[in-house]
Amino acid sequence: MSAEILNLSDYRIDDGDDGEIDLVTAVDVAIRDLREILLYWGSDVARQRAEECELTLRRAFSGCVRTA
């Protein structure tokens, strides 16, 4: 019997109630997410991480555009 054990880091951004995140933090998290996605390419966990990564970047970009 074998099992696939995924050891993805468990970091999440606690961005409070306003839902905004600064762009620098979003890019930093996205870079780490993308490394893990590549390591576990094709798994459900990698797909979920990719979706979270996209959402984080969208929120950060949106926040920057509104304040510019």
PDB file of N, CA, C, O and CB in Angstrom:
ATOM      1  N   MET A   1       0.836  -1.164   0.000  1.00  0.00           N
ATOM      2  CA  MET A   1       0.000   0.000   0.000  1.00  0.00           C
ATOM      3  C   MET A   1       0.892   1.243   0.000  1.00  0.00           C
ATOM      4  O   MET A   1       1.898   1.293   0.708  1.00  0.00           O
ATOM      5  CB  MET A   1      -0.957  -0.011   1.210  1.00  0.00           C
ATOM      6  N   SER A   2       0.522   2.227  -0.785  1.00  0.00           N
ATOM      7  CA  SER A   2       1.279   3.477  -0.808  1.00  0.00           C
ATOM      8  C   SER A   2       0.310   4.650  -0.741  1.00  0.00           C
ATOM      9  O   SER A   2      -0.863   4.540  -1.098  1.00  0.00           O
ATOM     10  CB  SER A   2       2.167   3.569  -2.080  1.00  0.00           C
ATOM     11  N   ALA A   3       0.825   5.742  -0.285  1.00  0.00           N
ATOM     12  CA  ALA A   3       0.004   6.954  -0.177  1.00  0.00           C
ATOM     13  C   ALA A   3       0.808   8.132  -0.689  1.00  0.00           C
ATOM     14  O   ALA A   3       2.026   8.200  -0.523  1.00  0.00           O
ATOM     15  CB  ALA A   3      -0.461   7.199   1.293  1.00  0.00           C
ATOM     16  N   GLU A   4       0.114   9.038  -1.302  1.00  0.00           N
ATOM     17  CA  GLU A   4       0.755  10.258  -1.761  1.00  0.00           C
ATOM     18  C   GLU A   4       0.587  11.310  -0.664  1.00  0.00           C
ATOM     19  O   GLU A   4      -0.535  11.698  -0.342  1.00  0.00           O
ATOM     20  CB  GLU A   4       0.151  10.747  -3.127  1.00  0.00           C
ATOM     21  N   ILE A   5       1.684  11.763  -0.102  1.00  0.00           N
ATOM     22  CA  ILE A   5       1.642  12.752   0.969  1.00  0.00           C
ATOM     23  C   ILE A   5       2.133  14.072   0.408  1.00  0.00           C
ATOM     24  O   ILE A   5       3.258  14.178  -0.080  1.00  0.00           O
ATOM     25  CB  ILE A   5       2.500  12.307   2.196  1.00  0.00           C
ATOM     26  N   LEU A   6       1.286  15.061   0.484  1.00  0.00           N
ATOM     27  CA  LEU A   6       1.625  16.387  -0.006  1.00  0.00           C
ATOM     28  C   LEU A   6       1.958  17.272   1.175  1.00  0.00           C
ATOM     29  O   LEU A   6       1.152  17.425   2.092  1.00  0.00           O
ATOM     30  CB  LEU A   6       0.472  16.991  -0.839  1.00  0.00           C
ATOM     31  N   ASN A   7       3.134  17.850   1.154  1.00  0.00           N
ATOM     32  CA  ASN A   7       3.572  18.732   2.232  1.00  0.00           C
ATOM     33  C   ASN A   7       3.625  20.173   1.752  1.00  0.00           C
ATOM     34  O   ASN A   7       4.691  20.788   1.728  1.00  0.00           O
ATOM     35  CB  ASN A   7       4.945  18.298   2.765  1.00  0.00           C
ATOM     36  N   LEU A   8       2.487  20.703   1.376  1.00  0.00           N
ATOM     37  CA  LEU A   8       2.442  22.094   0.969  1.00  0.00           C
ATOM     38  C   LEU A   8       2.451  22.962   2.219  1.00  0.00           C
ATOM     39  O   LEU A   8       1.822  22.624   3.222  1.00  0.00           O
ATOM     40  CB  LEU A   8       1.192  22.385   0.093  1.00  0.00           C
ATOM     41  N   SER A   9       3.153  24.061   2.159  1.00  0.00           N
ATOM     42  CA  SER A   9       3.197  24.936   3.328  1.00  0.00           C
ATOM     43  C   SER A   9       1.800  25.465   3.615  1.00  0.00           C
ATOM     44  O   SER A   9       0.983  25.640   2.710  1.00  0.00           O
ATOM     45  CB  SER A   9       4.192  26.105   3.111  1.00  0.00           C
ATOM     46  N   ASP A  10       1.550  25.711   4.864  1.00  0.00           N
ATOM     47  CA  ASP A  10       0.220  26.122   5.275  1.00  0.00           C
ATOM     48  C   ASP A  10       0.204  27.597   5.632  1.00  0.00           C
ATOM     49  O   ASP A  10      -0.203  27.964   6.735  1.00  0.00           O
ATOM     50  CB  ASP A  10      -0.259  25.285   6.455  1.00  0.00           C
ATOM     51  N   TYR A  11       0.639  28.443   4.719  1.00  0.00           N
ATOM     52  CA  TYR A  11       0.582  29.869   4.966  1.00  0.00           C
ATOM     53  C   TYR A  11      -0.636  30.439   4.251  1.00  0.00           C
ATOM     54  O   TYR A  11      -0.954  30.064   3.123  1.00  0.00           O
ATOM     55  CB  TYR A  11       1.884  30.571   4.500  1.00  0.00           C
ATOM     56  N   ARG A  12      -1.280  31.321   4.915  1.00  0.00           N
ATOM     57  CA  ARG A  12      -2.411  32.023   4.347  1.00  0.00           C
ATOM     58  C   ARG A  12      -2.299  33.468   4.783  1.00  0.00           C
ATOM     59  O   ARG A  12      -1.681  33.778   5.802  1.00  0.00           O
ATOM     60  CB  ARG A  12      -3.771  31.390   4.788  1.00  0.00           C
ATOM     61  N   ILE A  13      -2.887  34.324   4.024  1.00  0.00           N
ATOM     62  CA  ILE A  13      -2.842  35.744   4.342  1.00  0.00           C
ATOM     63  C   ILE A  13      -4.111  36.109   5.082  1.00  0.00           C
ATOM     64  O   ILE A  13      -5.219  35.888   4.594  1.00  0.00           O
ATOM     65  CB  ILE A  13      -2.675  36.608   3.064  1.00  0.00           C
ATOM     66  N   ASP A  14      -3.935  36.672   6.267  1.00  0.00           N
ATOM     67  CA  ASP A  14      -5.065  37.166   7.027  1.00  0.00           C
ATOM     68  C   ASP A  14      -5.188  38.644   6.700  1.00  0.00           C
ATOM     69  O   ASP A  14      -4.497  39.484   7.278  1.00  0.00           O
ATOM     70  CB  ASP A  14      -4.892  36.917   8.575  1.00  0.00           C
ATOM     71  N   ASP A  15      -6.078  38.948   5.763  1.00  0.00           N
ATOM     72  CA  ASP A  15      -6.163  40.326   5.284  1.00  0.00           C
ATOM     73  C   ASP A  15      -7.315  41.104   5.900  1.00  0.00           C
ATOM     74  O   ASP A  15      -7.670  42.174   5.405  1.00  0.00           O
ATOM     75  CB  ASP A  15      -6.300  40.335   3.792  1.00  0.00           C
ATOM     76  N   GLY A  16      -7.895  40.590   6.958  1.00  0.00           N
ATOM     77  CA  GLY A  16      -8.920  41.333   7.671  1.00  0.00           C
ATOM     78  C   GLY A  16     -10.244  41.381   6.937  1.00  0.00           C
ATOM     79  O   GLY A  16     -10.482  40.639   5.984  1.00  0.00           O
ATOM     80  N   ASP A  17     -11.086  42.263   7.401  1.00  0.00           N
ATOM     81  CA  ASP A  17     -12.443  42.355   6.868  1.00  0.00           C
ATOM     82  C   ASP A  17     -12.530  43.103   5.548  1.00  0.00           C
ATOM     83  O   ASP A  17     -13.491  42.918   4.800  1.00  0.00           O
ATOM     84  CB  ASP A  17     -13.327  43.020   7.866  1.00  0.00           C
ATOM     85  N   ASP A  18     -11.550  43.941   5.248  1.00  0.00           N
ATOM     86  CA  ASP A  18     -11.651  44.755   4.042  1.00  0.00           C
ATOM     87  C   ASP A  18     -11.354  43.978   2.765  1.00  0.00           C
ATOM     88  O   ASP A  18     -11.680  44.451   1.676  1.00  0.00           O
ATOM     89  CB  ASP A  18     -10.718  45.920   4.142  1.00  0.00           C
ATOM     90  N   GLY A  19     -10.753  42.814   2.866  1.00  0.00           N
ATOM     91  CA  GLY A  19     -10.506  41.983   1.698  1.00  0.00           C
ATOM     92  C   GLY A  19      -9.377  42.465   0.810  1.00  0.00           C
ATOM     93  O   GLY A  19      -9.178  41.910  -0.270  1.00  0.00           O
ATOM     94  N   GLU A  20      -8.630  43.479   1.225  1.00  0.00           N
ATOM     95  CA  GLU A  20      -7.543  43.997   0.409  1.00  0.00           C
ATOM     96  C   GLU A  20      -6.207  43.461   0.900  1.00  0.00           C
ATOM     97  O   GLU A  20      -6.033  43.155   2.079  1.00  0.00           O
ATOM     98  CB  GLU A  20      -7.541  45.527   0.424  1.00  0.00           C
ATOM     99  N   ILE A  21      -5.281  43.357  -0.021  1.00  0.00           N
ATOM    100  CA  ILE A  21      -3.929  42.896   0.282  1.00  0.00           C
ATOM    101  C   ILE A  21      -2.973  43.737  -0.552  1.00  0.00           C
ATOM    102  O   ILE A  21      -3.285  44.085  -1.690  1.00  0.00           O
ATOM    103  CB  ILE A  21      -3.754  41.353  -0.014  1.00  0.00           C
ATOM    104  N   ASP A  22      -1.815  44.065   0.003  1.00  0.00           N
ATOM    105  CA  ASP A  22      -0.893  44.888  -0.775  1.00  0.00           C
ATOM    106  C   ASP A  22      -0.236  44.049  -1.872  1.00  0.00           C
ATOM    107  O   ASP A  22      -0.079  42.835  -1.742  1.00  0.00           O
ATOM    108  CB  ASP A  22       0.183  45.516   0.142  1.00  0.00           C
ATOM    109  N   LEU A  23       0.133  44.714  -2.932  1.00  0.00           N
ATOM    110  CA  LEU A  23       0.645  44.042  -4.121  1.00  0.00           C
ATOM    111  C   LEU A  23       1.946  43.297  -3.859  1.00  0.00           C
ATOM    112  O   LEU A  23       2.136  42.197  -4.378  1.00  0.00           O
ATOM    113  CB  LEU A  23       0.852  45.042  -5.224  1.00  0.00           C
ATOM    114  N   VAL A  24       2.835  43.865  -3.076  1.00  0.00           N
ATOM    115  CA  VAL A  24       4.121  43.213  -2.787  1.00  0.00           C
ATOM    116  C   VAL A  24       3.898  41.882  -2.071  1.00  0.00           C
ATOM    117  O   VAL A  24       4.513  40.875  -2.422  1.00  0.00           O
ATOM    118  CB  VAL A  24       5.019  44.136  -1.929  1.00  0.00           C
ATOM    119  N   THR A  25       3.024  41.879  -1.071  1.00  0.00           N
ATOM    120  CA  THR A  25       2.726  40.638  -0.350  1.00  0.00           C
ATOM    121  C   THR A  25       2.083  39.624  -1.280  1.00  0.00           C
ATOM    122  O   THR A  25       2.425  38.442  -1.237  1.00  0.00           O
ATOM    123  CB  THR A  25       1.806  40.913   0.852  1.00  0.00           C
ATOM    124  N   ALA A  26       1.157  40.067  -2.118  1.00  0.00           N
ATOM    125  CA  ALA A  26       0.482  39.163  -3.048  1.00  0.00           C
ATOM    126  C   ALA A  26       1.466  38.507  -4.008  1.00  0.00           C
ATOM    127  O   ALA A  26       1.364  37.310  -4.280  1.00  0.00           O
ATOM    128  CB  ALA A  26      -0.582  39.915  -3.834  1.00  0.00           C
ATOM    129  N   VAL A  27       2.411  39.275  -4.518  1.00  0.00           N
ATOM    130  CA  VAL A  27       3.407  38.711  -5.441  1.00  0.00           C
ATOM    131  C   VAL A  27       4.309  37.725  -4.708  1.00  0.00           C
ATOM    132  O   VAL A  27       4.631  36.667  -5.247  1.00  0.00           O
ATOM    133  CB  VAL A  27       4.257  39.835  -6.087  1.00  0.00           C
ATOM    134  N   ASP A  28       4.717  38.054  -3.499  1.00  0.00           N
ATOM    135  CA  ASP A  28       5.552  37.148  -2.711  1.00  0.00           C
ATOM    136  C   ASP A  28       4.848  35.814  -2.485  1.00  0.00           C
ATOM    137  O   ASP A  28       5.438  34.752  -2.683  1.00  0.00           O
ATOM    138  CB  ASP A  28       5.914  37.788  -1.365  1.00  0.00           C
ATOM    139  N   VAL A  29       3.599  35.872  -2.074  1.00  0.00           N
ATOM    140  CA  VAL A  29       2.828  34.649  -1.843  1.00  0.00           C
ATOM    141  C   VAL A  29       2.619  33.892  -3.150  1.00  0.00           C
ATOM    142  O   VAL A  29       2.702  32.664  -3.167  1.00  0.00           O
ATOM    143  CB  VAL A  29       1.471  34.980  -1.197  1.00  0.00           C
ATOM    144  N   ALA A  30       2.354  34.597  -4.233  1.00  0.00           N
ATOM    145  CA  ALA A  30       2.132  33.949  -5.524  1.00  0.00           C
ATOM    146  C   ALA A  30       3.374  33.194  -5.999  1.00  0.00           C
ATOM    147  O   ALA A  30       3.262  32.105  -6.562  1.00  0.00           O
ATOM    148  CB  ALA A  30       1.722  34.985  -6.566  1.00  0.00           C
ATOM    149  N   ILE A  31       4.536  33.761  -5.777  1.00  0.00           N
ATOM    150  CA  ILE A  31       5.778  33.090  -6.175  1.00  0.00           C
ATOM    151  C   ILE A  31       5.919  31.771  -5.422  1.00  0.00           C
ATOM    152  O   ILE A  31       6.248  30.748  -6.023  1.00  0.00           O
ATOM    153  CB  ILE A  31       7.007  34.000  -5.909  1.00  0.00           C
ATOM    154  N   ARG A  32       5.676  31.785  -4.121  1.00  0.00           N
ATOM    155  CA  ARG A  32       5.757  30.543  -3.334  1.00  0.00           C
ATOM    156  C   ARG A  32       4.673  29.556  -3.765  1.00  0.00           C
ATOM    157  O   ARG A  32       4.927  28.357  -3.882  1.00  0.00           O
ATOM    158  CB  ARG A  32       5.623  30.848  -1.824  1.00  0.00           C
ATOM    159  N   ASP A  33       3.466  30.067  -4.001  1.00  0.00           N
ATOM    160  CA  ASP A  33       2.384  29.194  -4.470  1.00  0.00           C
ATOM    161  C   ASP A  33       2.760  28.513  -5.782  1.00  0.00           C
ATOM    162  O   ASP A  33       2.564  27.308  -5.943  1.00  0.00           O
ATOM    163  CB  ASP A  33       1.085  29.995  -4.647  1.00  0.00           C
ATOM    164  N   LEU A  34       3.294  29.282  -6.707  1.00  0.00           N
ATOM    165  CA  LEU A  34       3.634  28.729  -8.023  1.00  0.00           C
ATOM    166  C   LEU A  34       4.718  27.658  -7.941  1.00  0.00           C
ATOM    167  O   LEU A  34       4.677  26.680  -8.688  1.00  0.00           O
ATOM    168  CB  LEU A  34       4.088  29.841  -8.953  1.00  0.00           C
ATOM    169  N   ARG A  35       5.678  27.830  -7.050  1.00  0.00           N
ATOM    170  CA  ARG A  35       6.686  26.784  -6.850  1.00  0.00           C
ATOM    171  C   ARG A  35       6.032  25.481  -6.413  1.00  0.00           C
ATOM    172  O   ARG A  35       6.351  24.412  -6.932  1.00  0.00           O
ATOM    173  CB  ARG A  35       7.727  27.228  -5.809  1.00  0.00           C
ATOM    174  N   GLU A  36       5.110  25.577  -5.450  1.00  0.00           N
ATOM    175  CA  GLU A  36       4.427  24.381  -4.959  1.00  0.00           C
ATOM    176  C   GLU A  36       3.511  23.785  -6.016  1.00  0.00           C
ATOM    177  O   GLU A  36       3.407  22.564  -6.133  1.00  0.00           O
ATOM    178  CB  GLU A  36       3.628  24.706  -3.706  1.00  0.00           C
ATOM    179  N   ILE A  37       2.854  24.629  -6.774  1.00  0.00           N
ATOM    180  CA  ILE A  37       1.980  24.141  -7.843  1.00  0.00           C
ATOM    181  C   ILE A  37       2.786  23.315  -8.834  1.00  0.00           C
ATOM    182  O   ILE A  37       2.340  22.250  -9.262  1.00  0.00           O
ATOM    183  CB  ILE A  37       1.281  25.318  -8.565  1.00  0.00           C
ATOM    184  N   LEU A  38       3.956  23.790  -9.196  1.00  0.00           N
ATOM    185  CA  LEU A  38       4.805  23.059 -10.137  1.00  0.00           C
ATOM    186  C   LEU A  38       5.271  21.725  -9.561  1.00  0.00           C
ATOM    187  O   LEU A  38       5.376  20.737 -10.287  1.00  0.00           O
ATOM    188  CB  LEU A  38       6.011  23.906 -10.521  1.00  0.00           C
ATOM    189  N   LEU A  39       5.552  21.694  -8.258  1.00  0.00           N
ATOM    190  CA  LEU A  39       5.981  20.444  -7.626  1.00  0.00           C
ATOM    191  C   LEU A  39       4.880  19.390  -7.626  1.00  0.00           C
ATOM    192  O   LEU A  39       5.158  18.201  -7.777  1.00  0.00           O
ATOM    193  CB  LEU A  39       6.432  20.708  -6.201  1.00  0.00           C
ATOM    194  N   TYR A  40       3.635  19.822  -7.458  1.00  0.00           N
ATOM    195  CA  TYR A  40       2.518  18.887  -7.332  1.00  0.00           C
ATOM    196  C   TYR A  40       1.536  19.014  -8.490  1.00  0.00           C
ATOM    197  O   TYR A  40       0.331  18.813  -8.339  1.00  0.00           O
ATOM    198  CB  TYR A  40       1.793  19.113  -6.016  1.00  0.00           C
ATOM    199  N   TRP A  41       2.089  19.354  -9.649  1.00  0.00           N
ATOM    200  CA  TRP A  41       1.304  19.575 -10.855  1.00  0.00           C
ATOM    201  C   TRP A  41       0.337  18.417 -11.102  1.00  0.00           C
ATOM    202  O   TRP A  41       0.731  17.252 -11.038  1.00  0.00           O
ATOM    203  CB  TRP A  41       2.228  19.760 -12.062  1.00  0.00           C
ATOM    204  N   GLY A  42      -0.905  18.733 -11.379  1.00  0.00           N
ATOM    205  CA  GLY A  42      -1.899  17.724 -11.702  1.00  0.00           C
ATOM    206  C   GLY A  42      -2.725  17.247 -10.518  1.00  0.00           C
ATOM    207  O   GLY A  42      -3.724  16.552 -10.707  1.00  0.00           O
ATOM    208  N   SER A  43      -2.330  17.604  -9.305  1.00  0.00           N
ATOM    209  CA  SER A  43      -3.087  17.167  -8.133  1.00  0.00           C
ATOM    210  C   SER A  43      -4.211  18.163  -7.835  1.00  0.00           C
ATOM    211  O   SER A  43      -4.181  19.308  -8.285  1.00  0.00           O
ATOM    212  CB  SER A  43      -2.153  17.015  -6.903  1.00  0.00           C
ATOM    213  N   ASP A  44      -5.189  17.706  -7.077  1.00  0.00           N
ATOM    214  CA  ASP A  44      -6.281  18.582  -6.659  1.00  0.00           C
ATOM    215  C   ASP A  44      -5.776  19.719  -5.779  1.00  0.00           C
ATOM    216  O   ASP A  44      -6.275  20.842  -5.851  1.00  0.00           O
ATOM    217  CB  ASP A  44      -7.347  17.781  -5.915  1.00  0.00           C
ATOM    218  N   VAL A  45      -4.791  19.419  -4.957  1.00  0.00           N
ATOM    219  CA  VAL A  45      -4.231  20.441  -4.071  1.00  0.00           C
ATOM    220  C   VAL A  45      -3.558  21.540  -4.896  1.00  0.00           C
ATOM    221  O   VAL A  45      -3.691  22.722  -4.579  1.00  0.00           O
ATOM    222  CB  VAL A  45      -3.219  19.811  -3.080  1.00  0.00           C
ATOM    223  N   ALA A  46      -2.846  21.162  -5.937  1.00  0.00           N
ATOM    224  CA  ALA A  46      -2.181  22.154  -6.792  1.00  0.00           C
ATOM    225  C   ALA A  46      -3.217  23.026  -7.497  1.00  0.00           C
ATOM    226  O   ALA A  46      -3.030  24.235  -7.636  1.00  0.00           O
ATOM    227  CB  ALA A  46      -1.271  21.457  -7.834  1.00  0.00           C
ATOM    228  N   ARG A  47      -4.294  22.414  -7.934  1.00  0.00           N
ATOM    229  CA  ARG A  47      -5.358  23.186  -8.600  1.00  0.00           C
ATOM    230  C   ARG A  47      -5.979  24.187  -7.624  1.00  0.00           C
ATOM    231  O   ARG A  47      -6.210  25.342  -7.981  1.00  0.00           O
ATOM    232  CB  ARG A  47      -6.454  22.236  -9.164  1.00  0.00           C
ATOM    233  N   GLN A  48      -6.243  23.750  -6.409  1.00  0.00           N
ATOM    234  CA  GLN A  48      -6.816  24.643  -5.401  1.00  0.00           C
ATOM    235  C   GLN A  48      -5.857  25.788  -5.097  1.00  0.00           C
ATOM    236  O   GLN A  48      -6.275  26.940  -4.981  1.00  0.00           O
ATOM    237  CB  GLN A  48      -7.145  23.866  -4.113  1.00  0.00           C
ATOM    238  N   ARG A  49      -4.578  25.469  -4.969  1.00  0.00           N
ATOM    239  CA  ARG A  49      -3.582  26.509  -4.686  1.00  0.00           C
ATOM    240  C   ARG A  49      -3.516  27.504  -5.845  1.00  0.00           C
ATOM    241  O   ARG A  49      -3.356  28.703  -5.614  1.00  0.00           O
ATOM    242  CB  ARG A  49      -2.184  25.878  -4.436  1.00  0.00           C
ATOM    243  N   ALA A  50      -3.635  27.032  -7.080  1.00  0.00           N
ATOM    244  CA  ALA A  50      -3.619  27.927  -8.236  1.00  0.00           C
ATOM    245  C   ALA A  50      -4.816  28.879  -8.212  1.00  0.00           C
ATOM    246  O   ALA A  50      -4.685  30.062  -8.524  1.00  0.00           O
ATOM    247  CB  ALA A  50      -3.617  27.114  -9.539  1.00  0.00           C
ATOM    248  N   GLU A  51      -5.968  28.357  -7.843  1.00  0.00           N
ATOM    249  CA  GLU A  51      -7.156  29.202  -7.754  1.00  0.00           C
ATOM    250  C   GLU A  51      -7.000  30.251  -6.656  1.00  0.00           C
ATOM    251  O   GLU A  51      -7.382  31.405  -6.849  1.00  0.00           O
ATOM    252  CB  GLU A  51      -8.401  28.348  -7.494  1.00  0.00           C
ATOM    253  N   GLU A  52      -6.445  29.865  -5.511  1.00  0.00           N
ATOM    254  CA  GLU A  52      -6.207  30.803  -4.420  1.00  0.00           C
ATOM    255  C   GLU A  52      -5.188  31.861  -4.828  1.00  0.00           C
ATOM    256  O   GLU A  52      -5.332  33.037  -4.494  1.00  0.00           O
ATOM    257  CB  GLU A  52      -5.727  30.058  -3.169  1.00  0.00           C
ATOM    258  N   CYS A  53      -4.173  31.438  -5.542  1.00  0.00           N
ATOM    259  CA  CYS A  53      -3.129  32.348  -6.018  1.00  0.00           C
ATOM    260  C   CYS A  53      -3.740  33.402  -6.949  1.00  0.00           C
ATOM    261  O   CYS A  53      -3.457  34.592  -6.817  1.00  0.00           O
ATOM    262  CB  CYS A  53      -2.004  31.559  -6.750  1.00  0.00           C
ATOM    263  N   GLU A  54      -4.574  32.959  -7.881  1.00  0.00           N
ATOM    264  CA  GLU A  54      -5.221  33.892  -8.800  1.00  0.00           C
ATOM    265  C   GLU A  54      -6.102  34.886  -8.040  1.00  0.00           C
ATOM    266  O   GLU A  54      -6.072  36.083  -8.328  1.00  0.00           O
ATOM    267  CB  GLU A  54      -6.059  33.126  -9.837  1.00  0.00           C
ATOM    268  N   LEU A  55      -6.874  34.408  -7.086  1.00  0.00           N
ATOM    269  CA  LEU A  55      -7.748  35.286  -6.312  1.00  0.00           C
ATOM    270  C   LEU A  55      -6.940  36.328  -5.541  1.00  0.00           C
ATOM    271  O   LEU A  55      -7.301  37.504  -5.513  1.00  0.00           O
ATOM    272  CB  LEU A  55      -8.606  34.464  -5.346  1.00  0.00           C
ATOM    273  N   THR A  56      -5.859  35.898  -4.922  1.00  0.00           N
ATOM    274  CA  THR A  56      -5.004  36.821  -4.164  1.00  0.00           C
ATOM    275  C   THR A  56      -4.451  37.917  -5.068  1.00  0.00           C
ATOM    276  O   THR A  56      -4.471  39.094  -4.710  1.00  0.00           O
ATOM    277  CB  THR A  56      -3.848  36.058  -3.494  1.00  0.00           C
ATOM    278  N   LEU A  57      -3.954  37.524  -6.247  1.00  0.00           N
ATOM    279  CA  LEU A  57      -3.397  38.512  -7.174  1.00  0.00           C
ATOM    280  C   LEU A  57      -4.472  39.454  -7.707  1.00  0.00           C
ATOM    281  O   LEU A  57      -4.228  40.651  -7.859  1.00  0.00           O
ATOM    282  CB  LEU A  57      -2.702  37.810  -8.337  1.00  0.00           C
ATOM    283  N   ARG A  58      -5.652  38.925  -7.989  1.00  0.00           N
ATOM    284  CA  ARG A  58      -6.752  39.778  -8.465  1.00  0.00           C
ATOM    285  C   ARG A  58      -7.139  40.819  -7.417  1.00  0.00           C
ATOM    286  O   ARG A  58      -7.337  41.990  -7.740  1.00  0.00           O
ATOM    287  CB  ARG A  58      -7.977  38.920  -8.827  1.00  0.00           C
ATOM    288  N   ARG A  59      -7.244  40.385  -6.164  1.00  0.00           N
ATOM    289  CA  ARG A  59      -7.619  41.304  -5.085  1.00  0.00           C
ATOM    290  C   ARG A  59      -6.561  42.378  -4.897  1.00  0.00           C
ATOM    291  O   ARG A  59      -6.889  43.551  -4.715  1.00  0.00           O
ATOM    292  CB  ARG A  59      -7.829  40.539  -3.773  1.00  0.00           C
ATOM    293  N   ALA A  60      -5.309  41.990  -4.940  1.00  0.00           N
ATOM    294  CA  ALA A  60      -4.227  42.968  -4.770  1.00  0.00           C
ATOM    295  C   ALA A  60      -4.213  43.963  -5.924  1.00  0.00           C
ATOM    296  O   ALA A  60      -4.062  45.166  -5.713  1.00  0.00           O
ATOM    297  CB  ALA A  60      -2.865  42.256  -4.668  1.00  0.00           C
ATOM    298  N   PHE A  61      -4.369  43.463  -7.133  1.00  0.00           N
ATOM    299  CA  PHE A  61      -4.378  44.340  -8.301  1.00  0.00           C
ATOM    300  C   PHE A  61      -5.549  45.304  -8.235  1.00  0.00           C
ATOM    301  O   PHE A  61      -5.394  46.498  -8.494  1.00  0.00           O
ATOM    302  CB  PHE A  61      -4.439  43.520  -9.595  1.00  0.00           C
ATOM    303  N   SER A  62      -6.706  44.793  -7.893  1.00  0.00           N
ATOM    304  CA  SER A  62      -7.887  45.614  -7.777  1.00  0.00           C
ATOM    305  C   SER A  62      -7.703  46.725  -6.742  1.00  0.00           C
ATOM    306  O   SER A  62      -8.105  47.867  -6.961  1.00  0.00           O
ATOM    307  CB  SER A  62      -9.079  44.755  -7.418  1.00  0.00           C
ATOM    308  N   GLY A  63      -7.084  46.368  -5.606  1.00  0.00           N
ATOM    309  CA  GLY A  63      -6.816  47.365  -4.568  1.00  0.00           C
ATOM    310  C   GLY A  63      -5.867  48.444  -5.036  1.00  0.00           C
ATOM    311  O   GLY A  63      -6.037  49.611  -4.684  1.00  0.00           O
ATOM    312  N   CYS A  64      -4.870  48.077  -5.825  1.00  0.00           N
ATOM    313  CA  CYS A  64      -3.908  49.055  -6.342  1.00  0.00           C
ATOM    314  C   CYS A  64      -4.557  49.978  -7.360  1.00  0.00           C
ATOM    315  O   CYS A  64      -4.278  51.177  -7.386  1.00  0.00           O
ATOM    316  CB  CYS A  64      -2.709  48.346  -6.972  1.00  0.00           C
ATOM    317  N   VAL A  65      -5.412  49.427  -8.187  1.00  0.00           N
ATOM    318  CA  VAL A  65      -6.068  50.233  -9.231  1.00  0.00           C
ATOM    319  C   VAL A  65      -7.015  51.245  -8.598  1.00  0.00           C
ATOM    320  O   VAL A  65      -7.111  52.384  -9.055  1.00  0.00           O
ATOM    321  CB  VAL A  65      -6.842  49.326 -10.225  1.00  0.00           C
ATOM    322  N   ARG A  66      -7.715  50.829  -7.545  1.00  0.00           N
ATOM    323  CA  ARG A  66      -8.662  51.746  -6.877  1.00  0.00           C
ATOM    324  C   ARG A  66      -7.947  52.882  -6.168  1.00  0.00           C
ATOM    325  O   ARG A  66      -8.474  53.992  -6.095  1.00  0.00           O
ATOM    326  CB  ARG A  66      -9.523  50.982  -5.872  1.00  0.00           C
ATOM    327  N   THR A  67      -6.740  52.620  -5.637  1.00  0.00           N
ATOM    328  CA  THR A  67      -6.034  53.658  -4.890  1.00  0.00           C
ATOM    329  C   THR A  67      -5.163  54.532  -5.786  1.00  0.00           C
ATOM    330  O   THR A  67      -4.648  55.555  -5.336  1.00  0.00           O
ATOM    331  CB  THR A  67      -5.180  53.026  -3.813  1.00  0.00           C
ATOM    332  N   ALA A  68      -4.996  54.150  -7.020  1.00  0.00           N
ATOM    333  CA  ALA A  68      -4.134  54.920  -7.935  1.00  0.00           C
ATOM    334  C   ALA A  68      -4.844  56.100  -8.538  1.00  0.00           C
ATOM    335  O   ALA A  68      -4.254  56.841  -9.324  1.00  0.00           O
ATOM    336  CB  ALA A  68      -3.619  54.037  -9.041  1.00  0.00           C
TER     337      ALA A  68
END
